[in-house]
Amino acid sequence: MIDMINILIKKNNAYENKSHVYFDVSSFKDYGKLSNKNVDELFAGARVEVSENKKRPEDFVLWKPSTNEEPGWDSPWGRGRPGWHIECSAMSKKYLGDTFDIHGGGRDLLFPHHENEIAQSRCANENKYLSNFWIHNGFITVSNEKMSKSLGNIFRIKDFYKKYNGQVLRLALMSTHYKQAMDWSEDLLIQSKKTLDKWYECQKKPVGKVLIPDEDLSPLYDDINTPGYISNIHKLYDKASKGSDKDKEIFTTACNFIGLLSEPKSKWQEFKKNILQISEEVILQKIKERDTARDNKKLRIS
């Protein structure tokens, strides 16, 4: 990180003032290209750090001093710590190179984090692109609230596996486009499980190479439109349930392509059997615990 900051200073993309180092946004003409907005539009109403050490309000910190109580490292600008944007640029350069193929992240990171990451990486590395493709996912919500640790409304995979097969989670997540918010619910999981129960009745392991028709794959070419692809799988199922073994092989292959029907039917049924072995006594106890938590206003997903 220190090496990258030094490069930016030497190239006049960054400047030091009172043990702070800032990136000069005006030095990068493509700033805002990812968000498809100009600098004034991006910063209108945005919360930015106000500091007399900056040349311009939109400039962002690359290095800042640390107090004795804060984490800090020695640097050419004194003891301090890096800004959170430069960390990602240094890591991606070390492990992926100056340019890599796909960069993901939540929609809330598009600005300022990813814009800043692009600016400092491209200026330091002198390349045209940081990443060839950017994928920004929507949030998972619970009762229309963002799923987060701070709200206590998260669920854990280890608990999920006690009740559902992993393919249920996969199908549920792919039922909404990755860019869109998804409101998580038990009904979504139940419906996904019912769909897989039905689809497994048509599972047939392909013999040799089986090609998925291009028209059925086409939604995935359009910004990874998984809901559109799943809709096409439903159509393939309708055909397979009434058609030949070849139709069933095409249907199974289409499912396999996104990680569904990936287990033998016997294993899928065995998982269901184990779930059904939960005793009535345990179920009633869980209902009692839920009702008590609700009465005490301590109901939460964990």
C-alpha atoms as one frame of an Amber mdcrd trajectory, in Angstrom:
protein
   0.000   0.000   0.000   2.831   2.385   0.847   4.548   1.541  -2.452   1.369
   2.255  -4.402   0.788   5.545  -2.593   4.383   6.607  -3.333   3.803   5.884
  -7.032   0.633   8.010  -7.020   2.466  10.899  -5.376   5.307  10.723  -7.931
   2.770  10.760 -10.775   0.983  13.803  -9.283  -2.187  11.819  -8.680  -1.857
  12.246  -4.928  -0.494  14.821  -2.484   0.619  14.958   1.129  -0.497  17.530
   3.677   0.146  17.372   7.430   0.840  13.611   7.491  -2.275  12.939   5.383
  -2.096  11.699   1.807  -5.053  12.320  -0.524  -5.877  11.183  -4.029  -6.451
  14.120  -6.360  -9.729  13.225  -8.087  -9.249  15.986 -10.677  -6.143  14.153
 -11.951  -8.219  11.207 -13.232 -10.435  12.182 -16.159 -12.480   8.941 -16.107
 -13.666   9.371 -12.505 -17.388   8.533 -12.409 -17.365   6.385 -15.536 -18.419
   3.249 -13.635 -21.395   5.079 -12.097 -22.059   6.761 -15.465 -22.103  10.185
 -13.754 -19.844  13.203 -13.623 -18.068  14.271 -10.452 -20.591  16.984  -9.553
 -23.518  14.528  -9.835 -21.729  11.894  -7.758 -20.939  14.217  -4.881 -24.240
  16.119  -4.843 -25.783  15.193  -1.505 -23.121  12.564  -0.799 -21.460  12.426
   2.591 -17.785  13.267   2.159 -15.093  13.808   4.733 -14.660  17.527   5.389
 -11.031  18.458   6.031  -8.949  21.606   5.676  -6.095  19.340   4.609  -7.789
  18.579   1.265  -7.404  20.629  -1.890 -10.974  19.719  -2.912 -13.897  18.153
  -1.015 -14.060  15.165  -3.394 -10.422  14.107  -2.827 -10.210  10.919  -0.761
  -7.698   9.702   1.792  -4.932   7.227   0.975  -3.081   7.507   4.296  -3.898
   9.195   7.587  -2.109   9.588  10.923  -2.967   7.358  13.898  -3.180   8.292
  17.545  -1.363   6.200  20.132  -4.611   4.307  20.814  -5.280   3.512  17.131
  -3.632   0.857  14.930  -0.714   2.311  13.007   2.390   1.558  10.952   5.510
   3.528  10.111   5.471   5.277   6.752   7.235   8.120   4.883   4.440  10.386
   6.203   4.700   9.311   9.821   2.960   6.651  11.881  -0.501   6.047  10.466
  -2.834   3.715   8.646  -4.177   3.358   5.081  -7.519   4.522   3.768  -9.894
   1.648   3.100  -9.911   2.077  -0.701  -6.151   1.602  -1.200  -6.260  -1.751
   0.598  -8.318  -3.313  -2.200  -6.133  -1.888  -4.971  -2.977  -3.263  -3.346
  -4.486  -6.708  -2.770  -5.902  -7.055  -6.289  -2.575  -5.994  -7.840  -0.644
  -8.520  -5.734  -2.927 -11.500  -6.274  -4.728 -10.796  -9.582  -2.439  -8.440
 -11.492  -2.983  -4.955 -12.890  -6.131  -6.043 -14.771  -8.443  -8.964 -14.037
 -11.703 -10.263 -15.416 -14.571  -9.906 -12.903 -14.988  -7.612  -9.897 -17.992
  -8.140  -7.650 -19.527  -6.299  -4.737 -22.729  -4.933  -3.262 -24.566  -2.071
  -4.963 -23.681   0.188  -2.044 -19.986  -0.084  -2.980 -20.335   1.292  -6.516
 -19.721   4.800  -5.185 -17.445   5.859  -3.669 -15.473   2.659  -3.025 -15.297
   1.155  -6.504 -14.907   4.528  -8.229 -11.986   5.297  -5.920 -10.510   1.837
  -6.375 -10.537   2.256 -10.155  -9.005   5.723  -9.987  -6.048   4.836  -7.789
  -5.379   1.462  -9.488  -5.462   2.779 -13.033  -3.294   5.773 -12.213  -0.734
   3.678 -10.324  -0.668   0.829 -12.872  -1.164   2.934 -16.019  -3.761   0.566
 -17.458  -7.001   1.199 -19.322  -9.145  -1.041 -17.100  -8.968  -2.399 -13.574
 -11.608  -5.056 -14.259 -13.212  -6.111 -17.522 -16.604  -6.725 -15.902 -18.279
  -5.269 -12.815 -21.082  -7.111 -11.026 -23.025  -5.294  -8.295 -25.504  -7.413
  -6.369 -28.663  -6.307  -4.579 -29.273  -6.883  -0.889 -31.025  -9.773   0.803
 -33.764  -8.341   2.988 -35.932  -9.782   5.736 -39.345  -8.122   6.052 -37.961
  -5.429   3.732 -34.997  -4.693   6.033 -31.412  -5.311   4.897 -30.042  -8.576
   6.262 -27.145  -7.615   8.530 -25.385  -8.610  11.732 -26.221  -5.274  13.348
 -29.951  -5.935  12.965 -29.604  -9.534  14.137 -31.684 -10.843  11.226 -29.091
 -13.077   9.567 -29.303 -16.844   9.137 -26.365 -19.217   9.263 -25.610 -21.864
   6.684 -24.885 -24.479   9.383 -28.441 -23.986  10.694 -29.904 -23.965   7.187
 -28.444 -27.423   6.456 -30.320 -28.880   9.390 -33.562 -28.334   7.526 -32.824
 -27.971   3.815 -30.591 -29.420   1.141 -28.069 -26.923  -0.250 -29.733 -27.027
  -3.672 -32.807 -25.409  -2.133 -30.700 -22.412  -1.126 -29.127 -22.258  -4.591
 -32.479 -22.260  -6.389 -33.946 -19.712  -3.965 -31.060 -17.298  -4.495 -31.164
 -17.655  -8.276 -34.895 -16.967  -8.414 -34.120 -13.235  -8.244 -31.700 -11.401
 -10.536 -28.416 -10.735  -8.754 -28.864  -6.956  -9.167 -32.246  -6.932  -7.471
 -33.050  -6.990  -3.759 -34.440 -10.291  -2.474 -36.859 -10.482   0.440 -36.004
 -13.676   2.304 -38.829 -15.824   3.612 -39.662 -19.372   4.606 -42.231 -19.468
   1.793 -39.454 -18.933  -0.756 -37.555 -21.936   0.593 -40.665 -24.119   0.721
 -41.505 -23.295  -2.896 -37.914 -23.952  -4.013 -37.959 -27.330  -2.271 -41.286
 -28.277  -3.895 -39.875 -27.349  -7.299 -36.830 -29.559  -6.785 -38.996 -32.427
  -5.538 -40.894 -32.229  -8.812 -37.795 -31.818 -10.962 -36.037 -34.817  -9.404
 -38.857 -37.021 -10.705 -37.591 -36.216 -14.221 -33.876 -36.572 -13.511 -31.991
 -38.719 -15.999 -28.211 -38.861 -16.110 -27.049 -37.852 -19.604 -25.405 -40.490
 -21.756 -22.529 -38.867 -23.592 -22.415 -35.192 -24.479 -25.742 -33.346 -24.318
 -26.109 -29.773 -25.563 -28.517 -27.290 -24.019 -30.472 -25.485 -26.778 -29.115
 -21.970 -27.341 -32.549 -20.392 -26.962 -32.812 -21.862 -23.468 -29.359 -20.645
 -22.460 -29.869 -17.143 -23.873 -31.048 -15.451 -20.631 -27.679 -16.191 -19.023
 -25.967 -14.281 -21.847 -28.033 -11.230 -20.863 -26.297 -10.086 -17.654 -26.636
 -13.527 -16.016 -30.434 -13.464 -15.968 -30.947 -16.531 -13.762 -34.719 -16.021
 -13.274 -35.141 -16.083 -17.074 -33.040 -19.241 -17.328 -35.005 -20.955 -14.545
 -38.205 -20.080 -16.406 -36.791 -21.917 -19.425 -35.919 -24.913 -17.233 -39.587
 -25.075 -16.189 -40.472 -25.328 -19.899 -37.868 -28.042 -20.422 -39.363 -29.903
 -17.449 -42.852 -29.726 -18.958 -41.490 -31.246 -22.158 -39.374 -33.852 -20.344
 -42.234 -35.020 -18.124 -44.208 -35.945 -21.232 -41.371 -36.734 -23.603 -38.507
 -39.089 -24.310 -35.375 -40.004 -22.388 -33.505 -37.517 -24.603 -35.770 -34.694
 -23.388 -35.079 -35.735 -19.803 -31.328 -35.731 -20.453 -31.513 -32.186 -21.865
 -33.597 -31.067 -18.884 -31.169 -32.649 -16.394 -28.177 -31.117 -18.179 -29.802
 -27.673 -18.042 -30.267 -28.106 -14.290 -26.743 -29.412 -13.796 -25.378 -26.337
 -15.563 -26.401 -24.175 -12.588 -25.696 -26.771  -9.913 -29.168 -28.301  -9.598
 -30.111 -31.999  -9.702 -26.414 -32.467  -8.996 -26.977 -35.348  -6.552 -28.438
 -38.769  -7.257 -32.162 -38.956  -6.651 -31.548 -41.458  -3.845 -29.385 -38.950
  -1.944 -32.001 -36.233  -2.357 -34.674 -38.531  -0.974 -32.419 -39.645   1.881
 -31.964 -36.013   2.939 -35.744 -35.557   2.975 -36.145 -38.739   5.001 -33.658
 -37.552   7.641 -35.441 -34.218   7.947 -38.760 -35.943   8.459 -37.296 -37.952
  11.330 -37.401 -34.894  13.594 -39.713 -35.877  16.431 -43.015 -34.175  17.160
 -41.682 -33.428  20.644 -38.798 -31.382  19.215 -41.107 -29.517  16.858 -43.504
 -28.590  19.687 -40.576 -27.433  21.836 -39.353 -25.176  19.030 -42.836 -23.706
  18.626 -42.938 -23.011  22.355 -39.530 -21.299  22.229 -40.642 -19.175  19.293
 -43.847 -18.097  21.053 -41.918 -17.197  24.207 -39.412 -15.161  22.190 -42.237
 -13.391  20.374 -43.976 -12.546  23.665 -40.693 -11.125  24.983 -40.101  -9.249
  21.722 -36.855 -11.133  21.184 -37.804 -12.964  18.006 -34.869 -13.064  15.590
 -33.432 -15.196  12.808 -30.058 -16.669  13.770
